[in-house]
Amino acid sequence: MKTLESTPLSTLLPLLFLLPSFTLSQSLTDDSKCGCYLSKSSNDTLFFSQHRFFDFRSLSQYAGVPPAIQDSATSSSAEVTSPYFKSSPFTDFWMPGSWNNSNGVREDATITMINSPNNVYIEADSSSSSDEKNKPTFLTLRTQRMQTFQTSAEIESTSSKFQYLSMRMLARTLGSPGAITAMFTYRDSAQLSKVQESDLEIRTSDPQNVIHYTNQPSYTDEGEVLPQATKNATMPGGLKWTDWAVHRLDWTPKYTAWFVNDVPVAQTEFQVPRDVSNIILNAWSDGGKWTGNMSLLDAAYLQVQWFEIVYNSTEEIKGGKAKAKSSTDGQGGCQSVCSVDGTSQVGKPVMLWDNGVGRTNGGLDNRLNDRERNQ
């Protein structure tokens, strides 16, 4: 006999609205009460098991812009810029990058690029009239051209086990031509054709309304361009990437879709990543054809007010408020369905329906991933 717990979510969803035991509501709730998260992407309904939200808007106690380190030998080993980057929940999910391109990651690079934790910092909004303690803040990732190298910034997820997600950031890009700012999923490989990546990239050399969306790789080992890998889009509503906007990337088993302020701007089924990956935000340049070459001491910045993600994972990620339990926790299903779409308070989910049993999502990550692959 089929039970609610054994019924696929794709079948269960329309039935939930007909059962009197389920209480429908859209009230704010917290992650501990959510069994899974429903999200609308294009014309699809997606389910995810976990949710994280990082709010950088009220961190004035950590704010300060550090001078760029001009010594290439010490740049990558620099300390983090404030205690915030040593504290949970940041360290549960993120780590600053410190690698460089001395191994020649891109053949056309003309300058050494070095990622430094010194370029990841909390910045106060100088345009605010509030006193220093009450100024709004944001996360800044900085890249700057030094005399002998390009200093850059990256934060990378501590887990490389993400498998399907919807991630969003309220962000803007500022600064000089010759840099890239980006948000993307990434799975590395020594073989170019086996790299798996879905990205959102802003080139500061481009017109300020153009964004590039790509499922990598976008070229072959022989240098042949794969035009179907990239969608070059225009920001909606007259927006520029120098404006604050919510940039969203949905990675699903069938396609990758991108949105700006909830307006669909691109979608592709070409080279959709299949395997577990990590998440990266960065600001960088290597002086190559894609990034362009920055003038000496020029800089560019990715600035982020908040970052939010709903996702499935093949492992529990430390500090998560909505972790998937193991299958040994007993039979279960998605008893209470939440959403982060359309909430009145960003970062806080709303409860869509709850059968009163509570959170019992035994093995939910693996079951959702299997269901999505088989659809």
Buried (B, 14 or more C-beta within 10 A) or exposed (E): EEEBBEEBBEEBBEEBEEEEEBEEEBEEBEBEBBBBBBBBBEEBEBBBBBBBBBBBBEBBEBBEEBEBBBEBEEBBEBEBBBEBBEEEBBBBBBBBBBBBBEEEEBEEBEBBBBBBBBBBBBBBBEEEEEEEEEBBBBBBBBBBBBEEBBBBBBBBBBBBBBBBBBBBBBBBBBBBBBBBBBBBBBBEEEEEEEBBBBBBBBBBBBEBBBBBBBBBBBBEEEEEEBEEBBBEBEBBEEBEBBBBBBBBBBBBBEBBBBBBBEBBBBBBEBBBBEEBBBBBBBBBBBBBEBBBBBEEEBBBBBBBBBBBBBBBBBBBBEBBBBBBBEBEEEEBBBBBBBBBBEBEEBBBBBBBBBBEBEBBBBBBBBBBBEBBEEE
